[in-house]
Amino acid sequence: MNTFPVGKLNTNLLGELLGAVKNRDPRVIVGPKVGEDAAVIDFGDKYLIATTDPITFTSYKIGWYTVNVNANDIATMGGAPKWLLASIFLPENKTDSKLVEEIFHDIEMAAEELGIVLCGGHTEITQGLDRPIVSGHMLGEVDKGKLVQNSNAKVGDDIILTKGIAIEGMALLAREKEKELSVKYGNLFVRKVQNFLHDPGISVVKEALIANQAADIHAMHDPTEGGLATGLFELARVSNTGVIIYEEKIKCLDEARVLCSEYNLDPMGVIASGALLIVINPDDRESVLSKLAENGIECSVIGKLTDKEDGLKIIRNREASDLPFFEVDEITRII
């Protein structure tokens, strides 16, 4: 029997399963679909946005992670994250009051930073776990005229990338491999990479809300597991388009390049929370770029959407090749 690897479920199988789900409520505006980051429900004057995301890659600041990655999904739909429920699963024989208090503290601190209210959830000590796992369930809202759906992306649209790739992946790597990396690259280098969680940071809420106010955004997507490449595959799938991107336009922090080279990782396939893909009409490009720059957010146009028949391509040294596909996130080969 062929089993699936660790990480996201095979997108073809997931697409088939979700395609068979029937929408029995006309108030569900956006239902389950590969490439859309959240569900959308008609709540009268506004749309309610709902998402869920667990933290499984790391146990470090797991409560803080839970708030931020779920808030990102709300923001990519154009909405403001508002309410969080958290299911906290704790390991047997390893859970004490200190661990639980740390998780709750980190959730509350991250929620306060983003104006989110922790309004419920569930806790338990779970048999068989060797580390805590937290699954977040977040709600937000958006004005009906500002909802962003990735299925609205169009051929000819520009693709903007904010901040850079492999941000979260490198922070995780520097945390898990701290001792050996400190010996080779020094403590200052390692601490800087560990701090990628906060600078440039894995939250995309600020840039998503800024972009959505600056222009008519056709799509926004935060590439997570599987990195930028997987994010582009998901975007192309839901919008029924192709993609062409230029490697020289894709920012990768110097420290990230060093660590990817050290462990023979392709940065295009490393978990990339902190980056945001913004898809817009070329006529709106300058207004979005300038507004992001005014707010101190680095960004660049890395390519555009093309006809589906053209496939997904990357230009390296003026030569086109197929965009690499990563069945599992590159970081899983190391941690």
Secondary structure by P-SEA (a helix, b strand, c coil): ccccccccccaaaaaaaaaacccccccccccccccccbbbbbcccbbbbbbcccccccccaaaaaaaaaaaaaaaaacccccbbbbbbbbbcccccaaaaaaaaaaaaaaaaaaccccccccccccccccbbbbbbbbbbccccccccccccccccbbbbbccccaaaaaaaaaaaaaaaaaaaccaaaaaaaaaccccccccaaaaaaaaaaacccccccccccccaaaaaaaaaaaacbbbbbbcccccccaaaaaaaaaacccccccccccbbbbbbcccaaaaaaaaaaaaccccccccccccccccbbbbcccccccccccccccccccc
